Amino acid sequence: MSEGLKNSVVLMGCKHCGKSTQGRLLAQKLGVSFIDTDDEIARLRGMDASTLYRTKGVTEFILAEEEACCEIVKNHANNKVVIATGGGICDNPPALQALRACETFVFLRLDIDHSIDRIMAKIEETSPGVFNGAPAYVLTENPQTLDDIRAILKKKYTERYKQYQAIADVIVDIKKAPIEENFKTLLGALGI
């Protein structure tokens, strides 16, 4: 294990749970760098993570995510960092293994229904069965209605929550509350 990355924090959780927002605040509080794995994927592959997933497929995305995590660990071997991961990293054991050089995995657990509501608020049905703003992994299941999307998200998030709870060293319940209140909860859970 890299001595530099020890005491680093990896934030995990589903889309829109606050990983990037809380991660930036935590990094600032600790005086360390903040890194988002999706930004690292974009840097390495020349396209954002969502476009990569949509155009190159899940296998290529998983490889890119693993590569990004390995690069983060390699490039920051002498530094403590705060890392925000993509919402599906729980489905990528090699990427998680690379990040295990960091000491603490934190699951930001937002109520599943609230999490889904946040995603649904950004989705627009432009014509029957055609949706803008839906996560790429949802569109691969060919939803025909907004209710279909909600059902796909509910099933996926129920599975992911179980995975995250098994992986996490620390679980922080994110509330439907101001960012600062959730940040205090995160700091308390980390003993800061």
Sequence and secondary structure as in RCSB ss.txt:
>XXXX:A:sequence
MSEGLKNSVVLMGCKHCGKSTQGRLLAQKLGVSFIDTDDEIARLRGMDASTLYRTKGVTEFILAEEEACCEIVKN
HANNKVVIATGGGICDNPPALQALRACETFVFLRLDIDHSIDRIMAKIEETSPGVFNGAPAYVLTENPQTLDDIR
AILKKKYTERYKQYQAIADVIVDIKKAPIEENFKTLLGALGI
>XXXX:A:secstr
  TTTTT EEEE STTSSHHHHHHHHHHHHT EEEEHHHHHHHHHSS HHHHHHHH HHHHHHHHHHHHHHHHHH
TTTS EEEE  TTGGG HHHHHHHTTSSEEEEEEE HHHHHHHHHTT EEEETTEEES  HHHHTT   SHHHHH
HHHHHHHHHHHHHHHHH SEEEEE SS HHHHHHHHHHHHT 
